[in-house]
Amino acid sequence: MPVRSPPRLTLPTRRNLRWTSGLILLGYVTGHLLNHALGLVSLAFAEAVLHTVHGFWHSLPGTLLLYGAATTHLVLALQGVWERRSLRMPPIEAVRLLLGFSLPLLLASHLSAMRWAYEAFALQPSYARVVRGLWSVGGAGGQFALMAAAWAHGCLGVHLALRARAGYRRHSHLLLVAAMLLPVLAAAGFLGMGRELQWSGVMPPQVPTPAQGLAIDRAERHIELFYGLLLLAVFAARGLRLRRARRPGASIVLRYPERSVHVPRGWSVLEASRAHGIAHLSVCGGRARCSTCRVRVSGPAEHLDAPGRDERRTLARVRAPADVRLACQLRPQGDLTVTPLFETGAATQPARFGRERDVAILFVDLRRWSGLSENQWPFDLAYLLERYFAIVGAAVRESGGVPNQFIGDSVMAIFGLDVDLPTACRQAMDAAARIGERMDAWGDGFEAQFGHRLDFGMGLHAGRTAVGEVGYLETTTFTAVGEVVNTASRLQDHSKAADARLVVSVFAAQQAGMADRWGSPHTVQLRGRIEPLEVLHVPRPARPAPPTT
């Protein structure tokens, strides 16, 4: 038997490290806010939960997880700022960055008073100590600012990363309510604990001595000084690099379709577009999470830097040709010609441009329409189409889908705009069954009326598409675009050769839980597809024998 080679271990990409470390820190902040909110119940209850939570974060695994994530996130943020040749960016990204870089300064007092005091003087974390200390010196405003900045930074990061995802957009209103409610409850809990301490006169079990208080203040200033010098060094280095880049002969020329621009060597194409006011779509904010900023590139190969893992993965997902790169990742080393592949007008209307969504696509097509149209009056044909579209459209809507396009004698239906993919595939299979029953019922008298036998075929496939409005000016329509749509149309064409009522991809049938209903799958090579596809043939129902006289 062949021996399988062990799976290769691959290091996580920067995007994965940033995302994972950010989620860990957001989880820590969320737990902190929830713990603050428990002050609405009582100070004792909040203290008990705090003791349990800090037991984990002060353990070795918790310490490595928390401070490892914080260090990783900060290093990646500084690296991102260093790599940016231009600080021009959309306002929402600028707010997120400013909040993120302000956090260490706001956290300095918290770190010194809580973790450093615990490690240096064995002072246990205590709401009674912290809240009373902040309450007595009027420092509650700083605590609220810290909570708001940390929470807003994390929420904006999640929003920018997921705003193109259909599931996130579907539940975004609920997430917005939670994002607004949690810090309000945390602030109310903090105020509640402060009032309880005032009324009860309870003293904290441990209070730092004057000498310890001075040491804690000194630690706070050291943290602020170290972080301030670190930021100063990064931005000073950026300034020196920018000054060198502006020397004669250090710039390169990027030729866009509308004009050419001069930029310093090492700028990304997206930075060049933003710096010179060239509209350039970028839904994910330049993180290689989407492909909307892609450009077609022409020029000497030595002027192109090699794509990184994140860029290669995104380009492979959209099956981009060799001359296409992501503008947010490409940093030319010489003159190039670049052509954005998405219309710049869509940059001002991201909602119209659409989003990615896992859907099921069903195509229905009438057979022998050309022969029928040769022998019928145009108004009769219009009646036939109206009746046909009504039958198909009603069946699709009753099953939970959207009858999307009526082109000639074909209908395209989309399932899954508001449900998951397995449900969408079951809905599409149900619609196909309803269409078959109703078209057969209509066909009983069709041949006698029009002299032709009514026949039709269907194709069904499922997967990820882009859904949104396409068109020109006021003539637009909502539709789905992608390989899945093309494949479903080809499966409908294949139903003629297969003499089948419906040809469904094995993947869609598996999602619907119906892959074992129609025998063994067939492997077909569809026009326009590189890889063959496994499909199932759903046969036509047997026609009843004519009555004997």
C-alpha positions in Angstrom: 0.0 0.0 0.0 1.3 3.5 -0.7 2.6 5.3 2.3 1.0 8.7 2.9 3.3 11.5 3.5 2.7 13.3 6.8 0.8 16.6 6.4 3.0 19.6 6.1 3.0 22.1 8.9 2.6 25.6 7.7 3.1 28.7 9.7 0.1 31.0 10.2 0.0 34.0 8.0 0.1 37.6 9.3 -3.6 38.0 8.6 -4.4 34.9 10.7 -2.1 36.0 13.5 -3.7 39.5 13.5 -7.2 38.0 13.5 -6.5 35.4 16.2 -4.7 37.7 18.5 -7.4 40.3 18.1 -10.1 37.9 18.9 -8.2 36.8 22.1 -7.9 40.4 23.2 -11.5 41.1 22.3 -12.6 38.1 24.4 -10.6 39.5 27.3 -12.2 42.9 27.0 -15.6 41.3 26.7 -15.1 39.3 29.9 -13.9 42.5 31.6 -17.0 44.4 30.6 -19.3 41.6 31.6 -17.6 41.4 35.0 -18.0 45.2 35.4 -21.7 44.8 34.6 -22.1 42.3 37.4 -21.7 45.3 39.7 -25.3 45.9 39.0 -26.0 42.8 41.1 -23.6 43.5 44.0 -20.0 44.3 44.7 -19.5 40.9 46.4 -20.8 39.0 43.3 -18.6 41.0 40.9 -15.6 40.4 43.3 -16.2 36.6 43.3 -16.4 36.4 39.5 -13.3 38.6 39.2 -11.3 36.3 41.5 -12.2 33.3 39.3 -11.5 35.0 36.1 -8.1 36.4 37.2 -7.2 32.9 38.5 -7.1 31.9 34.8 -5.4 35.0 33.4 -2.8 35.0 36.1 -1.9 31.3 35.5 0.9 30.4 33.2 -1.3 29.4 30.2 -3.5 32.5 30.7 -0.5 34.8 31.0 1.1 33.4 27.8 -2.2 33.6 25.9 -3.0 37.2 26.9 0.3 38.8 26.8 1.4 36.8 23.7 -1.7 38.0 21.9 -1.2 41.6 23.0 2.5 41.6 21.9 1.7 39.9 18.6 -1.2 42.4 17.9 1.0 45.4 18.8 4.0 44.2 16.7 1.7 43.5 13.7 0.1 46.9 14.1 3.5 48.7 14.1 4.6 46.6 11.2 1.5 47.6 9.3 2.2 51.3 10.0 5.8 50.8 8.9 4.8 49.2 5.7 2.2 51.9 4.8 3.8 54.4 2.5 0.8 56.7 2.8 -1.5 57.3 5.8 -4.4 58.2 3.6 -7.2 55.8 4.4 -11.0 55.8 4.8 -12.2 57.6 8.0 -13.4 54.4 9.7 -9.9 52.8 9.3 -8.3 55.9 10.7 -10.5 55.8 13.8 -9.7 52.2 14.3 -6.0 52.8 14.1 -6.1 55.8 16.4 -8.1 53.9 19.0 -5.7 51.0 18.8 -2.6 53.0 19.3 -4.1 55.0 22.2 -4.9 51.8 24.1 -1.4 51.1 25.6 -1.3 54.7 27.0 -4.8 54.2 28.5 -3.8 50.8 29.8 -0.6 51.9 31.5 -2.3 52.8 34.8 -4.4 49.6 34.7 -1.4 47.3 34.0 0.7 48.9 36.8 -2.1 49.0 39.4 -3.4 45.5 38.7 -0.9 43.1 37.1 2.4 44.7 38.2 1.2 45.4 41.7 0.2 41.7 41.9 3.5 40.5 40.7 5.6 42.9 42.7 3.7 43.3 46.0 1.2 40.4 45.9 -1.7 42.9 45.9 -4.7 40.9 44.8 -6.9 42.4 42.1 -9.9 43.8 43.9 -12.9 45.9 42.8 -13.0 47.4 46.3 -9.4 48.7 45.9 -9.6 49.8 42.3 -13.1 51.4 42.4 -12.5 53.1 45.7 -9.2 54.5 44.4 -10.7 55.8 41.2 -13.8 57.1 43.0 -11.7 59.0 45.5 -9.5 60.8 43.0 -12.2 61.3 40.3 -10.5 58.9 37.9 -13.6 57.0 36.8 -13.7 59.0 33.6 -10.3 57.5 32.6 -11.7 54.0 33.3 -14.7 54.7 31.1 -12.5 56.1 28.3 -10.3 52.9 28.5 -13.4 50.6 28.3 -14.9 52.6 25.4 -11.6 52.8 23.4 -10.8 49.1 23.8 -14.4 48.0 23.0 -14.8 50.3 20.0 -11.4 49.3 18.6 -12.3 45.6 18.8 -15.8 46.1 17.4 -14.5 48.1 14.4 -11.9 45.5 13.7 -14.6 42.8 13.6 -16.8 45.0 11.4 -14.1 45.7 8.9 -13.1 42.1 8.7 -16.7 40.7 8.3 -18.7 43.4 6.7 -18.7 41.7 3.3 -20.0 38.4 4.8 -23.6 37.7 4.3 -24.2 36.1 7.7 -22.7 39.1 9.4 -24.7 41.6 7.4 -27.9 39.6 8.2 -27.4 39.8 11.9 -25.5 43.2 12.1 -28.4 45.0 13.7 -28.4 42.6 16.6 -24.7 42.8 16.9 -24.9 46.6 16.9 -27.4 46.5 19.8 -25.1 44.2 21.8 -22.1 46.4 21.0 -23.9 49.5 22.3 -25.5 47.8 25.3 -22.5 46.0 26.8 -20.3 49.1 27.6 -23.4 50.9 29.0 -24.1 48.0 31.4 -20.4 47.9 32.3 -20.3 51.6 33.1 -23.6 51.3 35.1 -22.1 48.3 37.1 -18.9 50.3 37.8 -21.0 53.2 39.1 -23.1 50.9 41.1 -20.0 49.4 42.8 -18.8 52.9 43.6 -22.0 54.0 45.2 -22.2 50.7 47.2 -18.7 51.4 48.6 -19.7 55.0 49.5 -22.8 53.8 51.3 -21.4 50.8 53.1 -17.9 52.2 54.0 -16.4 48.8 53.2 -12.6 49.0 53.0 -10.5 46.9 50.6 -8.7 44.0 52.1 -5.3 45.2 50.8 -4.3 48.8 50.3 -0.8 49.7 48.8 1.5 51.6 51.2 2.7 55.0 50.2 6.0 53.5 49.0 4.1 50.9 46.9 1.9 53.6 45.5 4.9 55.6 44.3 6.4 52.4 42.8 3.1 51.7 41.0 3.0 55.3 39.6 6.7 55.0 38.5 5.8 51.7 36.7 3.0 53.5 34.9 5.3 56.3 33.7 7.9 53.8 32.5 5.2 52.0 30.5 4.0 55.2 28.9 7.6 56.4 28.2 8.6 53.1 26.6 5.5 53.0 24.4 5.9 56.6 23.5 9.5 56.2 22.5 8.6 53.1 20.5 5.9 55.0 18.5 8.3 57.9 18.0 11.0 55.6 16.6 8.6 54.0 14.2 7.2 57.2 12.8 10.6 58.9 12.7 11.9 55.9 10.7 8.9 56.3 8.4 9.7 60.0 8.0 13.4 59.3 7.1 12.3 56.6 4.6 9.8 59.0 3.0 12.5 61.7 2.7 14.8 59.3 0.9 12.0 58.1 -1.4 11.5 61.7 -2.6 15.0 62.0 -3.9 15.3 62.4 -7.6 15.2 59.1 -9.4 13.6 57.3 -6.5 10.1 57.4 -7.8 8.3 55.1 -10.2 5.5 55.6 -12.7 2.2 53.8 -12.5 0.1 54.1 -15.6 -3.7 53.9 -15.0 -6.2 53.9 -17.8 -7.1 57.5 -17.2 -3.6 58.9 -16.3 -0.1 58.2 -15.0 1.1 59.0 -11.5 4.6 59.2 -9.9 4.9 57.5 -6.5 7.9 56.5 -4.4 9.2 53.0 -4.9 7.6 50.5 -2.5 4.1 52.0 -2.3 1.3 49.6 -2.8 -0.9 50.2 -5.8 -3.9 50.9 -3.5 -1.9 53.5 -1.6 -0.9 55.1 -4.9 -4.6 55.2 -5.9 -5.7 56.8 -2.6 -2.9 59.3 -2.5 -3.7 60.6 -6.0 -7.5 60.6 -5.7 -8.1 57.6 -8.0 -11.2 55.8 -6.9 -10.3 52.2 -6.2 -12.6 49.7 -4.6 -11.3 47.8 -1.5 -14.1 46.3 0.6 -11.8 44.6 3.2 -9.6 47.7 3.8 -6.4 46.4 2.2 -6.1 43.1 4.2 -6.2 40.6 1.3 -9.5 39.3 2.7 -11.3 40.1 -0.6 -10.4 40.5 -4.2 -12.2 43.7 -5.0 -9.1 45.8 -5.4 -7.6 43.4 -8.0 -5.8 44.9 -11.0 -4.4 43.6 -14.3 -0.7 44.3 -14.4 1.6 44.6 -17.4 5.3 45.4 -17.3 8.7 43.8 -16.7 8.6 40.9 -14.3 11.5 42.3 -12.2 9.3 45.3 -11.3 6.8 43.0 -9.5 7.3 41.7 -5.9 6.3 38.1 -5.2 2.8 37.7 -3.8 2.6 36.6 -0.2 0.6 33.6 1.1 -2.5 35.7 1.9 -2.5 37.2 -1.6 -1.9 33.8 -3.3 -4.8 32.2 -1.4 -7.2 35.0 -2.4 -6.1 35.0 -6.0 -6.4 31.2 -6.2 -9.9 31.4 -4.7 -11.1 33.6 -7.5 -9.1 31.8 -10.1 -7.3 34.9 -11.2 -5.0 34.7 -14.2 -1.3 35.2 -13.9 -1.4 38.9 -14.8 -3.8 39.8 -12.0 -2.7 41.0 -8.6 -4.2 42.5 -5.5 -3.6 46.3 -5.4 -3.4 46.3 -1.6 -0.5 43.8 -1.7 1.4 44.7 -4.9 4.3 47.0 -4.2 6.0 47.7 -7.6 9.7 48.1 -7.8 9.6 49.8 -11.2 7.3 51.3 -13.8 4.1 49.3 -14.4 0.7 49.6 -16.1 -2.2 48.8 -13.9 -5.9 48.5 -14.7 -8.4 48.1 -11.9 -10.8 45.2 -12.8 -13.8 46.5 -10.8 -15.7 49.6 -11.9 -14.6 52.6 -9.8 -18.2 53.7 -9.7 -19.0 50.8 -7.4 -16.6 52.2 -4.9 -19.1 54.9 -4.0 -22.0 52.3 -3.8 -20.6 49.2 -1.9 -24.1 48.1 -1.0 -25.1 48.0 -4.7 -21.9 46.2 -5.6 -23.1 43.2 -3.5 -21.7 40.6 -1.3 -20.6 37.0 -1.3 -23.2 34.4 -0.4 -23.5 30.6 -0.5 -26.7 29.9 -2.6 -28.4 27.3 -4.7 -29.1 28.2 -8.4 -31.9 26.6 -10.4 -32.3 27.0 -14.1 -35.5 26.1 -16.0 -35.7 26.1 -19.8 -38.5 25.3 -22.2 -37.7 22.9 -25.0 -38.7 23.3 -28.7 -39.4 27.0 -28.2 -38.0 27.9 -31.7 -40.3 25.4 -33.4 -43.3 26.6 -31.4 -42.6 30.3 -32.1 -42.5 29.7 -35.9 -46.1 28.5 -35.9 -47.8 30.8 -33.3 -49.0 34.4 -33.3 -46.8 36.7 -31.2 -49.7 37.4 -28.7 -50.2 33.6 -28.3 -46.5 33.3 -27.5 -46.7 36.1 -25.0 -49.6 34.3 -23.3 -47.6 31.1 -23.2 -44.6 32.8 -21.6 -46.7 34.6 -19.1 -48.3 31.3 -18.0 -44.9 29.5 -18.0 -43.3 32.3 -15.9 -46.2 32.3 -13.5 -46.0 28.6 -12.9 -42.3 28.6 -12.3 -42.2 31.8 -10.3 -45.0 30.7 -8.0 -43.3 27.3 -7.4 -40.0 29.0 -6.6 -41.5 31.5 -4.2 -43.6 28.9 -2.4 -40.4 26.9 -1.8 -38.5 29.9 -0.4 -36.5 31.1 -3.4 -36.4 34.2 -5.6 -37.3 33.9 -9.3 -34.5 36.2 -10.5 -34.2 36.4 -14.2 -36.6 35.7 -17.1 -34.6 35.5 -20.3 -36.3 34.3 -23.4 -37.7 30.9 -22.4 -35.4 30.4 -19.4 -35.8 31.2 -15.7 -33.1 31.5 -13.1 -34.0 31.2 -9.4 -31.8 31.9 -6.4 -32.2 30.1 -3.1 -30.3 30.9 0.1 -30.4 34.7 0.4 -31.6 34.4 4.0 -31.0 30.7 4.9 -28.0 28.4 5.1 -26.8 26.4 2.2 -28.3 23.0 3.1 -31.7 24.6 3.6 -31.3 26.4 0.3 -30.6 23.2 -1.6 -33.6 21.5 0.0 -35.7 24.5 -1.1 -34.4 24.3 -4.6 -35.1 20.5 -4.8 -38.7 21.2 -3.6 -39.1 23.9 -6.2 -38.0 21.6 -8.9 -40.5 19.0 -7.8 -43.3 21.6 -7.7 -42.4 22.9 -11.2 -42.4 19.4 -12.6 -45.8 18.6 -11.2 -47.4 21.9 -12.4 -45.8 21.8 -15.8 -47.0 18.2 -16.3 -50.5 19.2 -15.3 -50.4 22.2 -17.8 -49.0 19.9 -20.5 -52.0 17.6 -20.5 -53.9 20.0 -22.7 -51.0 21.9 -24.2 -50.3 19.6 -27.1 -54.0 19.6 -28.2 -54.1 23.4 -28.1 -50.8 24.3 -29.8 -49.8 21.2 -31.7 -46.6 20.7 -29.7 -45.7 18.6 -26.7 -44.7 20.7 -23.7 -41.2 19.8 -22.6 -38.6 21.4 -20.3 -35.4 20.7 -18.4 -33.7 22.0 -15.2 -30.2 22.3 -13.8 -29.2 22.8 -10.2 -25.9 23.7 -8.6 -24.8 25.3 -5.3 -21.9 27.2 -3.9 -20.5 30.7 -3.4 -21.5 33.6 -5.6 -21.5 37.3 -5.6 -25.0 38.7 -5.2 -26.0 42.3 -5.8 -27.3 44.8 -8.4 -25.7 44.9 -11.8 -26.5 46.9 -14.9 -26.0 50.4 -16.2 -27.4 53.7 -14.9 -31.1 53.2 -14.0 -31.3 49.8 -15.8 -30.1 47.5 -13.0 -31.2 44.2 -11.6 -30.5 42.1 -8.6 -28.8 38.8 -9.5 -26.1 36.3 -8.6 -22.8 36.1 -10.5 -20.1 33.5 -10.5 -19.0 30.0 -11.5 -22.0 28.4 -9.7 -24.4 30.3 -11.9 -22.6 29.3 -15.1 -22.5 25.7 -14.0 -26.2 25.5 -13.2 -26.9 26.9 -16.7 -24.7 24.2 -18.2 -26.4 21.5 -16.2 -29.7 22.6 -17.6 -28.2 22.3 -21.1 -26.9 18.9 -20.3 -30.4 17.7 -19.3 -31.2 17.6 -23.0 -28.4 15.1 -23.8 -29.1 13.1 -20.6 -32.8 13.0 -21.4 -33.4 13.9 -17.7 -36.0 16.2 -16.1 -33.4 17.6 -13.7 -29.6 17.4 -13.6 -28.3 18.3 -10.1 -24.6 18.4 -9.0 -23.7 15.8 -6.4 -22.6 18.6 -4.1 -26.0 20.3 -4.1 -27.8 16.9 -3.7 -25.5 16.1 -0.7 -26.3 19.5 0.9 -30.0 18.7 0.5 -29.6 15.2 1.9 -30.8 13.6 -1.3 -27.6 12.2 -2.8 -28.8 8.6 -2.7 -32.1 8.9 -4.4 -31.2 8.6 -8.1 -28.6 5.9 -8.4 -24.9 6.3 -9.1 -23.5 9.7 -10.1 -22.3 10.5 -13.6 -19.1 12.4 -14.3 -19.6 15.0 -17.0 -17.3 17.6 -18.6 -19.3 20.8 -19.0 -18.4 23.5 -21.4 -16.5 26.3 -19.8 -15.3 24.2 -16.8 -11.8 22.9 -16.4 -12.6 20.2 -13.9 -15.2 17.5 -14.5 -18.3 17.5 -12.3 -20.2 14.7 -10.7 -23.9 15.0 -11.3 -27.2 13.0 -10.7 -29.9 12.6 -13.4 -33.4 12.9 -12.1 -35.5 11.1 -14.8 -38.7 12.3 -16.4 -41.9 10.7 -15.1 -43.2 7.9 -17.3 -45.9 9.2 -19.7 -49.2 7.3 -19.3 -50.0 5.0 -22.2 -52.8 6.3 -24.5 -56.2 4.8 -23.8 -57.1 1.9 -26.0 -60.4 1.8 -27.9 
